Amino acid sequence: MSQPFDPGQGGADEPRRARRPRALTVLAALLAAEAALLWAAVIWLILELLTDRPTSFASAIAILVLTIVAALWVSTIAVATLRARPWIRAAAVTWQLVQVFVAIGCFQGLYARPDLGWALLVPSALVIVLLFTRSVLEATSTREP
């Protein structure tokens, strides 16, 4: 039976180190990809602000600030996932639910974009499933000192 991943355990002289579960690594990679896409959106919004005249400058700035905050938050979750922090489950589920609701909106309405909806929905579902796999739960559980 393998030991759960404990990032605070051991040192250079420890003979056997517990390995990071593969599901945790995949989870961190998915979150990092989401963060990278958010940073790309930040760059795109900045370029749009510099090259185009928005209908509402205040709204354009507000959307840019919200996107920057989201990119910072998802980047923080991705890094904390690699460190197996216990709080990442709640943070990641919250972000994935935001993405699911945006995806649902992409499937309906006058300007429906099902391609974007699926691009948001599939990774969100995968992250939610990975968050509750046994190896990720064990790796991110609170450990006694």
KENUMI-28735 format. One line per 2 residues: number of its first residue (from 1); for each residue x, y, z of N, C-alpha, C, O. Coordinates in pm, 1 decimal, padded with zeros to 6 digits. Example, Ala and Ser with C-alpha at 12.3 -4.5 7.8 and 13.67 -1.06 7.14 Angstrom:
2
1) 01319.0,-00569.0,00780.0,01230.0,-00450.0,00780.0,01320.0,-00330.0,00780.0,01423.6,-00331.9,00846.5  01285.0,-00225.0,00708.0,01367.0,-00106.0,00714.0,01290.0,00003.0,00787.0,01340.9,00113.8,00803.9 $
This chain:
145
1) 00085.0,-00117.9,00000.0,00000.0,00000.0,00000.0,00089.1,00123.5,00000.0,00185.5,00130.5,00076.2  00058.0,00219.1,-00083.2,00141.7,00338.7,-00092.7,00103.1,00440.1,00013.2,-00011.0,00445.6,00059.1 $
3) 00201.8,00520.1,00050.7,00177.5,00624.5,00149.2,00116.4,00745.4,00080.7,00145.9,00771.4,-00036.0  00031.5,00820.2,00151.4,-00018.9,00943.9,00092.5,00093.2,01046.1,00079.0,00189.9,01045.6,00155.2 $
5) 00078.0,01131.7,-00017.6,00177.5,01235.8,-00044.1,00177.3,01336.9,00069.4,00072.5,01390.8,00104.9  00294.2,01362.8,00126.3,00307.3,01459.9,00234.0,00420.3,01555.3,00198.8,00537.1,01521.6,00217.6 $
7) 00387.0,01677.2,00146.7,00491.6,01769.4,00105.7,00575.8,01821.8,00220.5,00687.2,01869.1,00197.9  00525.8,01814.9,00342.5,00600.7,01866.3,00455.6,00690.1,01762.0,00519.1,00761.9,01791.6,00614.7 $
9) 00686.7,01639.2,00466.8,00757.5,01529.6,00528.3,00893.2,01509.7,00462.3,00909.6,01533.6,00342.7  00987.5,01466.9,00539.7,01116.6,01425.3,00486.1,01212.4,01538.2,00457.9,01186.0,01655.0,00486.7 $
11) 01322.4,01500.3,00401.5,01426.3,01594.5,00364.7,01521.8,01525.2,00270.0,01487.2,01424.3,00208.5  01642.1,01579.3,00258.1,01740.0,01523.6,00164.8,01789.2,01386.7,00210.1,01828.3,01304.7,00127.0 $
13) 01787.9,01360.4,00342.2,01841.5,01234.5,00391.5,01735.5,01124.5,00403.8,01767.9,01013.4,00445.8  01611.8,01152.4,00368.6,01507.8,01051.6,00378.4,01523.7,00949.8,00265.7,01530.2,00988.0,00148.8 $
15) 01530.1,00819.5,00299.3,01554.3,00719.8,00196.9,01438.8,00704.4,00097.5,01462.3,00694.1,-00022.9  01315.9,00702.6,00145.9,01199.9,00687.5,00057.7,01109.9,00807.4,00069.8,01066.0,00841.9,00179.5 $
17) 01081.9,00871.6,-00041.9,00990.0,00985.2,-00041.3,00860.1,00945.3,-00106.4,00859.9,00879.0,-00210.2  00750.6,00984.5,-00047.1,00620.8,00955.8,-00107.3,00608.4,01035.9,-00236.4,00644.7,01153.4,-00241.7 $
19) 00557.2,00971.4,-00339.2,00542.3,01037.1,-00468.4,00409.0,01108.9,-00476.2,00311.3,01070.8,-00411.8  00407.6,01213.6,-00556.7,00283.9,01288.6,-00579.7,00191.2,01201.4,-00664.7,00234.7,01147.3,-00766.4 $
21) 00065.5,01187.0,-00625.4,-00027.3,01105.8,-00704.9,-00043.9,01163.8,-00845.9,-00044.7,01285.4,-00865.1  -00057.0,01074.5,-00942.8,-00072.1,01116.3,-01081.6,-00197.4,01203.4,-01098.6,-00195.0,01301.1,-01173.5 $
23) -00305.5,01168.8,-01030.1,-00429.2,01247.1,-01040.9,-00408.3,01390.5,-00993.6,-00466.8,01483.7,-01048.9  -00325.3,01408.1,-00891.7,-00295.9,01542.3,-00840.9,-00216.5,01622.3,-00944.5,-00240.3,01741.7,-00962.7 $
25) -00122.9,01556.8,-01011.6,-00044.6,01622.7,-01115.6,-00132.6,01661.7,-01234.8,-00119.8,01771.8,-01288.4  -00221.0,01571.9,-01275.5,-00313.0,01601.4,-01386.3,-00405.7,01716.0,-01347.0,-00433.4,01804.7,-01427.8 $
27) -00453.1,01713.9,-01223.6,-00538.4,01820.7,-01173.8,-00466.3,01955.1,-01178.8,-00522.8,02054.6,-01224.3  -00343.2,01957.8,-01132.7,-00265.0,02081.6,-01136.0,-00241.7,02127.7,-01279.4,-00244.5,02247.7,-01306.8 $
29) -00218.9,02034.4,-01370.9,-00197.8,02070.2,-01511.3,-00324.2,02130.5,-01572.7,-00316.5,02228.2,-01647.2  -00439.4,02073.2,-01541.9,-00565.3,02129.1,-01592.7,-00590.2,02269.0,-01537.6,-00631.8,02358.7,-01610.8 $
31) -00564.9,02286.8,-01409.8,-00582.7,02418.8,-01349.4,-00483.2,02519.4,-01406.3,-00517.1,02635.9,-01426.8  -00360.7,02474.4,-01431.8,-00260.7,02562.7,-01492.1,-00301.5,02601.5,-01633.8,-00279.3,02715.1,-01675.7 $
33) -00360.6,02508.4,-01707.6,-00408.7,02539.8,-01842.5,-00522.3,02642.4,-01836.9,-00528.0,02733.9,-01918.9  -00611.8,02626.5,-01740.2,-00719.3,02724.8,-01723.1,-00661.4,02862.1,-01688.9,-00706.0,02964.4,-01740.8 $
35) -00561.9,02862.5,-01601.1,-00498.1,02988.8,-01563.3,-00429.4,03052.5,-01684.4,-00437.9,03173.8,-01703.8  -00362.4,02972.5,-01764.5,-00294.6,03024.8,-01883.8,-00395.1,03087.0,-01981.0,-00368.7,03192.1,-02039.4 $
37) -00508.8,03022.4,-01997.7,-00611.6,03078.4,-02086.0,-00669.2,03208.2,-02029.2,-00702.1,03300.0,-02104.4  -00681.2,03215.5,-01898.2,-00727.1,03340.3,-01837.4,-00624.9,03451.5,-01857.9,-00662.5,03565.7,-01884.6 $
39) -00495.2,03419.4,-01845.8,-00391.5,03520.8,-01870.0,-00392.4,03563.3,-02016.3,-00367.3,03679.8,-02047.0  -00421.1,03469.9,-02106.7,-00433.7,03505.9,-02248.7,-00552.3,03600.8,-02269.1,-00545.2,03694.6,-02348.5 $
41) -00660.6,03574.9,-02196.9,-00776.5,03664.3,-02204.8,-00742.4,03803.6,-02151.3,-00789.1,03904.0,-02205.1  -00661.4,03809.5,-02045.8,-00617.6,03939.2,-01991.8,-00540.2,04016.3,-02098.2,-00564.6,04135.0,-02119.9 $
43) -00447.6,03948.6,-02163.8,-00368.2,04014.7,-02268.4,-00457.8,04061.2,-02382.5,-00442.9,04172.4,-02433.1  -00550.6,03975.4,-02422.3,-00643.2,04011.2,-02530.4,-00728.1,04133.5,-02491.6,-00747.4,04223.8,-02573.0 $
45) -00778.3,04136.2,-02368.3,-00859.7,04249.2,-02322.8,-00777.8,04378.7,-02319.3,-00828.5,04485.5,-02353.8  -00652.8,04368.8,-02278.1,-00566.8,04487.9,-02276.4,-00544.0,04538.4,-02418.7,-00552.1,04658.4,-02444.6 $
47) -00515.6,04446.7,-02510.1,-00496.2,04486.7,-02649.9,-00623.1,04548.4,-02708.5,-00616.5,04646.9,-02782.1  -00736.6,04491.3,-02676.3,-00863.8,04547.2,-02722.7,-00885.8,04687.4,-02666.8,-00934.4,04776.1,-02737.0 $
49) -00849.9,04706.6,-02540.9,-00865.5,04838.5,-02479.9,-00775.2,04942.1,-02547.1,-00813.0,05058.3,-02562.3  -00655.6,04898.4,-02587.2,-00560.1,04990.0,-02648.7,-00590.2,05018.0,-02795.8,-00555.0,05124.4,-02846.8 $
51) -00654.2,04924.6,-02863.7,-00674.7,04940.2,-03008.6,-00816.9,04974.9,-03048.4,-00839.5,05019.2,-03161.0  -00912.7,04956.3,-02960.3,-01053.0,04979.0,-02993.3,-01114.5,05072.2,-02889.6,-01068.9,05079.2,-02775.5 $
53) -01216.7,05142.1,-02930.4,-01284.8,05231.5,-02836.7,-01407.6,05159.6,-02780.3,-01502.1,05130.5,-02853.6  -01406.0,05131.4,-02650.0,-01519.4,05058.8,-02591.0,-01642.9,05147.8,-02580.1,-01632.8,05270.0,-02569.1 $
55) -01758.1,05084.3,-02583.2,-01883.0,05156.9,-02564.1,-01886.5,05218.1,-02425.0,-01928.0,05332.6,-02407.0  -01842.6,05140.7,-02327.6,-01833.8,05188.4,-02189.6,-01694.0,05160.1,-02137.5,-01657.6,05044.7,-02115.2 $
57) -01616.6,05264.3,-02118.4,-01480.0,05249.3,-02069.1,-01479.1,05188.3,-01928.7,-01394.8,05104.1,-01897.9  -01572.1,05230.7,-01844.5,-01579.8,05178.8,-01707.1,-01608.5,05028.3,-01707.5,-01548.3,04953.8,-01630.2 $
59) -01698.9,04983.8,-01792.8,-01730.1,04840.8,-01801.4,-01610.7,04761.9,-01853.7,-01583.4,04651.8,-01805.9  -01539.5,04817.1,-01951.2,-01422.7,04749.0,-02006.5,-01315.0,04732.4,-01899.7,-01252.7,04626.6,-01890.6 $
61) -01292.8,04834.5,-01820.2,-01194.3,04826.6,-01711.6,-01239.8,04725.8,-01606.0,-01159.1,04648.2,-01554.9  -01368.8,04727.2,-01573.6,-01421.5,04634.3,-01473.2,-01404.1,04489.1,-01518.7,-01365.3,04403.7,-01439.0 $
63) -01432.3,04461.2,-01644.7,-01415.1,04325.2,-01696.3,-01268.0,04286.6,-01694.0,-01234.1,04173.1,-01660.2  -01180.7,04379.4,-01729.3,-01037.1,04352.1,-01726.1,-00990.9,04320.2,-01583.7,-00917.1,04223.9,-01562.6 $
65) -01033.5,04399.4,-01487.2,-00994.5,04376.8,-01347.2,-01047.1,04241.7,-01297.8,-00974.7,04168.4,-01230.6  -01171.6,04208.5,-01330.2,-01227.9,04079.3,-01288.7,-01151.9,03963.1,-01351.8,-01131.4,03860.0,-01287.8 $
67) -01110.4,03979.4,-01476.3,-01035.0,03873.5,-01543.2,-00896.5,03858.2,-01480.9,-00847.1,03746.3,-01466.9  -00834.0,03968.5,-01443.9,-00704.1,03962.4,-01376.2,-00717.1,03892.3,-01241.2,-00633.8,03808.7,-01206.1 $
69) -00820.8,03925.8,-01166.0,-00843.6,03861.6,-01035.9,-00866.4,03711.7,-01054.7,-00811.9,03630.6,-00979.7  -00946.3,03675.0,-01153.9,-00972.0,03532.5,-01180.6,-00842.4,03460.7,-01220.1,-00816.7,03349.4,-01174.2 $
71) -00761.4,03523.8,-01304.6,-00635.8,03461.9,-01347.5,-00541.3,03443.0,-01228.2,-00477.0,03338.7,-01216.2  -00532.8,03541.8,-01141.6,-00449.9,03529.3,-01021.6,-00499.7,03416.6,-00931.4,-00421.0,03337.4,-00879.5 $
73) -00631.2,03410.9,-00913.8,-00690.2,03311.0,-00825.0,-00668.3,03170.3,-00877.6,-00627.8,03082.3,-00801.7  -00694.1,03146.8,-01005.9,-00676.1,03012.9,-01061.8,-00527.4,02975.5,-01063.9,-00493.2,02858.9,-01044.5 $
75) -00439.7,03072.0,-01087.0,-00295.5,03045.0,-01081.0,-00255.1,03002.9,-00939.7,-00175.0,02911.1,-00922.5  -00309.8,03069.3,-00840.3,-00282.1,03034.4,-00701.0,-00331.7,02894.3,-00668.5,-00263.6,02818.4,-00599.6 $
77) -00450.0,02860.1,-00718.0,-00504.7,02725.9,-00694.4,-00414.8,02620.7,-00759.4,-00388.8,02516.2,-00699.8  -00367.4,02647.6,-00880.5,-00282.1,02550.6,-00951.1,-00152.7,02525.5,-00874.5,-00111.1,02410.7,-00859.6 $
79) -00089.0,02631.0,-00826.1,00035.3,02616.3,-00750.3,00007.8,02543.6,-00618.4,00084.3,02455.7,-00578.6  -00099.7,02579.9,-00551.8,-00133.3,02516.0,-00424.1,-00169.5,02368.6,-00444.0,-00151.3,02287.6,-00353.2 $
81) -00219.8,02334.4,-00560.4,-00250.5,02194.4,-00589.9,-00122.1,02112.3,-00591.7,-00118.6,02001.4,-00538.4  -00017.6,02165.6,-00652.2,00111.0,02094.5,-00652.7,00167.4,02079.5,-00512.0,00242.3,01985.8,-00484.3 $
83) 00131.7,02171.2,-00424.1,00177.3,02164.3,-00284.9,00080.9,02085.7,-00197.0,00101.9,02073.4,-00076.3  -00025.6,02032.3,-00258.2,-00124.6,01947.8,-00190.7,-00190.1,02017.5,-00071.5,-00206.9,01957.3,00034.6 $
85) -00226.2,02141.8,-00088.7,-00293.0,02216.6,00018.2,-00438.3,02169.9,00031.0,-00504.7,02147.7,-00070.3  -00488.0,02154.8,00153.2,-00624.6,02106.7,00173.2,-00733.7,02201.3,00119.4,-00840.6,02155.1,00079.6 $
87) -00707.9,02331.5,00117.9,-00811.1,02427.7,00078.7,-00837.3,02432.0,-00070.7,-00932.5,02497.0,-00114.0  -00755.4,02364.4,-00150.9,-00772.7,02374.4,-00296.6,-00903.3,02312.2,-00344.5,-00957.6,02353.7,-00446.9 $
89) -00954.1,02213.1,-00271.5,-01077.5,02147.5,-00317.8,-01193.0,02246.4,-00323.2,-01263.6,02253.4,-00423.8  -01212.9,02321.8,-00217.8,-01323.8,02418.6,-00215.8,-01302.0,02528.8,-00318.9,-01395.5,02568.6,-00388.4 $
91) -01180.1,02577.4,-00328.9,-01151.0,02684.5,-00424.2,-01169.7,02636.3,-00567.7,-01228.6,02706.3,-00650.1  -01119.7,02517.2,-00597.1,-01130.3,02464.9,-00733.5,-01274.6,02432.7,-00769.8,-01317.4,02460.1,-00881.9 $
93) -01350.3,02375.1,-00677.0,-01491.8,02346.1,-00706.0,-01566.8,02475.8,-00732.6,-01648.4,02482.0,-00824.6  -01540.8,02578.4,-00654.4,-01607.6,02707.3,-00675.5,-01577.6,02760.5,-00814.4,-01668.9,02803.8,-00884.7 $
95) -01451.2,02758.2,-00855.5,-01415.8,02808.2,-00988.7,-01477.2,02722.0,-01098.3,-01523.5,02774.2,-01199.7  -01477.7,02590.6,-01078.8,-01535.1,02502.4,-01181.0,-01684.8,02525.6,-01195.5,-01737.8,02518.0,-01306.4 $
97) -01753.2,02553.5,-01086.2,-01896.8,02582.8,-01094.5,-01921.6,02713.1,-01170.2,-02018.2,02723.7,-01245.8  -01834.9,02811.8,-01150.1,-01846.1,02935.8,-01228.4,-01832.8,02903.4,-01376.7,-01910.2,02952.6,-01458.7 $
99) -01735.0,02821.0,-01410.4,-01714.8,02783.2,-01550.5,-01833.5,02704.7,-01604.8,-01873.6,02725.0,-01719.3  -01890.1,02615.2,-01524.0,-02006.7,02537.4,-01567.7,-02123.8,02630.1,-01598.6,-02192.3,02611.5,-01699.2 $
101) -02147.2,02728.5,-01514.5,-02258.1,02820.7,-01538.0,-02235.5,02905.9,-01662.4,-02329.8,02934.2,-01736.4  -02111.3,02946.7,-01685.5,-02079.7,03019.9,-01808.7,-02099.8,02927.7,-01928.6,-02152.0,02970.6,-02031.5 $
103) -02058.8,02801.6,-01916.1,-02076.2,02704.8,-02024.7,-02224.1,02685.7,-02057.5,-02262.0,02680.1,-02174.5  -02306.2,02675.7,-01955.5,-02450.4,02660.8,-01978.1,-02503.6,02780.9,-02054.2,-02586.6,02765.8,-02143.9 $
105) -02457.0,02899.2,-02019.6,-02497.1,03019.7,-02092.1,-02451.8,03017.9,-02237.4,-02518.0,03074.8,-02324.2  -02339.6,02952.9,-02263.8,-02288.3,02944.9,-02401.5,-02375.3,02856.2,-02490.1,-02370.9,02869.5,-02612.4 $
107) -02453.2,02767.4,-02432.4,-02537.0,02676.8,-02510.2,-02670.7,02737.4,-02549.8,-02743.5,02678.2,-02629.5  -02704.1,02852.3,-02496.9,-02837.8,02906.7,-02521.3,-02832.5,03054.4,-02557.2,-02729.3,03119.8,-02542.3 $
109) -02943.9,03105.0,-02604.1,-02954.8,03246.7,-02634.4,-02929.9,03278.7,-02780.6,-02900.9,03190.3,-02861.3  -02941.7,03405.5,-02812.7,-02927.6,03454.1,-02948.7,-02785.2,03436.6,-03000.7,-02765.2,03406.9,-03118.5 $
111) -02687.7,03454.6,-02914.5,-02547.2,03443.4,-02954.0,-02485.5,03314.7,-02897.7,-02374.0,03317.2,-02845.6  -02556.4,03204.3,-02907.7,-02510.5,03076.9,-02852.9,-02380.1,03033.3,-02919.1,-02363.5,03045.3,-03040.5 $
113) -02288.3,02982.7,-02837.8,-02160.2,02930.8,-02886.7,-02135.4,02794.5,-02821.1,-02060.4,02785.3,-02723.9  -02198.0,02689.1,-02873.8,-02180.6,02555.8,-02814.2,-02034.9,02509.9,-02810.2,-01996.2,02435.4,-02720.1 $
115) -01954.0,02553.5,-02906.8,-01813.0,02514.6,-02905.4,-01743.0,02566.7,-02779.8,-01666.0,02494.3,-02716.8  -01769.5,02691.6,-02743.9,-01712.8,02746.3,-02620.7,-01772.7,02678.8,-02497.4,-01704.1,02655.9,-02397.8 $
117) -01900.8,02647.8,-02506.0,-01966.1,02579.9,-02394.8,-01900.2,02446.3,-02363.2,-01873.6,02415.1,-02247.2  -01873.9,02366.9,-02468.5,-01808.1,02238.0,-02447.1,-01664.4,02256.4,-02400.9,-01615.1,02178.8,-02319.0 $
119) -01596.9,02358.6,-02452.7,-01457.8,02385.0,-02413.2,-01448.2,02423.3,-02265.6,-01343.9,02403.2,-02203.4  -01553.9,02477.1,-02210.2,-01556.0,02510.8,-02067.2,-01609.1,02394.7,-01983.0,-01560.3,02369.7,-01872.8 $
121) -01708.7,02324.6,-02035.5,-01777.2,02222.1,-01957.8,-01692.3,02096.6,-01937.4,-01687.4,02043.3,-01826.5  -01626.5,02049.4,-02040.8,-01550.2,01923.7,-02031.2,-01436.0,01933.5,-01929.6,-01426.2,01847.5,-01842.0 $
123) -01348.6,02036.0,-01938.2,-01241.9,02042.6,-01837.1,-01296.0,02063.7,-01695.6,-01239.4,02012.4,-01599.1  -01404.8,02138.8,-01683.4,-01463.1,02160.7,-01550.1,-01511.1,02029.7,-01489.5,-01487.3,02003.0,-01371.7 $
125) -01577.9,01948.9,-01568.8,-01625.9,01819.3,-01519.3,-01507.9,01730.0,-01481.7,-01511.7,01661.0,-01379.9  -01404.0,01731.7,-01563.7,-01286.1,01650.2,-01535.6,-01217.2,01694.5,-01406.3,-01175.7,01610.7,-01326.2 $
127) -01205.0,01824.8,-01386.0,-01142.5,01875.7,-01263.2,-01226.2,01836.8,-01141.5,-01171.4,01795.4,-01039.3  -01356.7,01849.6,-01151.5,-01443.0,01813.8,-01037.4,-01428.6,01666.1,-01004.2,-01420.8,01629.8,-00886.8 $
129) -01424.9,01580.5,-01105.6,-01407.4,01436.7,-01081.9,-01270.5,01410.4,-01017.1,-01260.9,01335.1,-00920.2  -01165.2,01472.9,-01071.1,-01031.1,01451.6,-01015.9,-01019.2,01499.6,-00871.0,-00948.0,01439.5,-00790.6 $
131) -01089.3,01608.1,-00838.8,-01082.0,01661.5,-00702.9,-01130.5,01562.0,-00598.2,-01088.5,01567.2,-00482.6  -01219.4,01470.8,-00639.3,-01277.3,01378.3,-00543.5,-01232.7,01234.3,-00565.2,-01296.3,01141.0,-00516.0 $
133) -01123.4,01216.4,-00638.9,-01065.5,01083.1,-00646.7,-00994.0,01053.9,-00515.5,-00951.0,01144.7,-00444.3  -00982.7,00925.9,-00485.9,-00926.3,00886.0,-00357.8,-00784.0,00938.9,-00337.0,-00751.1,00987.5,-00228.8 $
135) -00700.0,00929.3,-00440.2,-00560.3,00971.6,-00423.7,-00547.9,01121.9,-00399.2,-00462.7,01165.2,-00321.6  -00632.8,01202.0,-00465.0,-00628.4,01347.0,-00443.4,-00682.6,01380.7,-00305.2,-00628.1,01467.1,-00236.5 $
137) -00788.9,01313.4,-00264.3,-00842.6,01337.0,-00129.7,-00738.8,01303.1,-00022.7,-00722.7,01377.4,00074.2  -00669.0,01191.5,-00040.0,-00566.4,01153.5,00057.8,-00449.6,01252.2,00058.4,-00397.8,01288.3,00164.1 $
139) -00408.9,01295.4,-00061.8,-00294.7,01386.6,-00071.1,-00326.5,01524.4,-00014.4,-00237.4,01591.8,00037.4  -00451.3,01566.9,-00023.6,-00487.2,01702.5,00020.6,-00560.2,01704.1,00154.8,-00612.7,01807.6,00195.7 $
141) -00563.5,01591.7,00222.1,-00627.7,01587.5,00353.9,-00538.1,01655.9,00455.7,-00415.8,01656.1,00442.0  -00599.5,01713.7,00557.3,-00524.6,01777.0,00664.9,-00450.1,01670.2,00742.0,-00508.1,01569.3,00782.1 $
143) -00322.2,01692.5,00762.6,-00238.1,01596.4,00832.3,-00202.8,01647.3,00972.3,-00181.9,01766.5,00994.3  -00197.2,01554.1,01063.8,-00157.5,01588.5,01201.0,-00006.7,01608.4,01205.2,00065.9,01534.2,01139.0 $
145) 00043.7,01707.6,01282.1,00189.0,01727.6,01290.0,00259.0,01618.7,01367.5,00381.2,01622.3,01382.4 $
